[in-house]
Amino acid sequence: MAGDEIILTKEGRKELEKELAWRLDERKAEIDEQLRVARGFGDLSENAEYDAAREAQAQNESRINEINHILATAKDADQIIAGEGGLVAAVGASVELEDERGKVTTFGIVGTTETNSLQFKISNESPLGAALIGHVVGDTVSFVTPAGKVREYTIRNITAS
């Protein structure tokens, strides 16, 4: 199943490594200080500050474990490959698309852990991302949105991100 494999771009790997370093250093120190202060309030059985700090500690440790797992098991995005029609849409590519009304939008194709709709980074497993993979400039791709609507785009340009 494709959903079991995590793919990371170079940028995505760097961001996760940066987050991991922050969680292991600054965030851990913040939480340790919160725990120290909360212990000073006395009885831990009815100490909301202590409970909140312990919850933050558990969440931080959980995310550290998740990041470590992702970094250890994720596959690096393949280099963008050139086909007969130019660059081929793949994880790590930016793809400029034109819809049926002539509106042009550029999407970056990334692995599932890097998606960010505000930055137009779409997952290779999303309906649009999956439809784009393997296509070249000039191809028209269609896909069904989660709402059940069929959308169609023409690929205008592909660049390496």
C-alpha positions, 0 to 999 in steps of 0.5 A, spaced: 500 500 500 502 506 498 500 510 504 505 505 508 511 509 505 513 516 507 517 520 502 521 526 504 524 531 499 530 534 502 527 540 504 522 536 508 528 532 511 531 538 513 525 541 517 524 535 521 531 535 523 530 542 525 524 540 529 527 534 532 533 539 534 528 544 537 524 539 541 530 535 544 533 542 546 529 548 547 522 545 548 525 539 553 528 545 557 522 549 557 518 543 559 523 541 565 522 548 567 515 548 567 515 541 571 520 544 576 516 550 577 509 546 578 513 542 583 514 548 587 506 549 588 506 543 593 501 537 592 502 534 585 495 530 586 491 537 585 496 541 581 493 543 574 500 546 572 504 540 574 499 535 570 499 540 564 507 540 564 507 532 564 502 532 558 506 537 554 512 532 556 508 526 553 506 530 547 513 532 546 516 525 547 511 522 542 513 527 537 520 526 538 519 518 537 514 520 531 520 524 527 525 519 529 521 514 526 520 518 520 527 520 519 529 513 520 524 509 515 522 515 510 525 514 503 528 520 499 524 523 494 527 521 487 531 526 483 526 529 478 527 525 471 527 528 464 523 524 460 522 525 452 517 531 453 522 534 458 521 534 466 516 529 469 512 530 475 514 527 481 515 528 488 520 534 489 517 538 483 513 544 482 508 543 477 504 549 474 497 548 472 492 551 468 485 550 469 479 550 464 478 557 466 485 559 464 487 560 472 494 558 473 496 555 479 503 552 481 503 546 486 509 543 489 509 535 490 511 533 496 510 527 501 505 526 506 508 529 512 510 535 508 503 537 505 501 545 507 495 547 503 497 554 505 504 554 501 500 550 495 504 543 497 500 537 495 501 530 497 503 525 492 498 521 495 492 526 494 487 526 488 491 531 484 498 529 486 497 522 484 494 524 478 500 529 476 505 523 477 509 521 471 506 526 467 510 532 462 508 539 460 502 539 455 499 533 458 492 534 461 490 530 467 483 529 471 482 527 478 476 527 482 476 531 488 474 529 495 467 532 494 466 528 488 467 533 482 471 532 476 477 537 475 481 538 469 488 541 469 493 542 463 501 542 465 504 548 463 511 547 466 515 543 471 521 545 475 525 542 480 523 545 487 
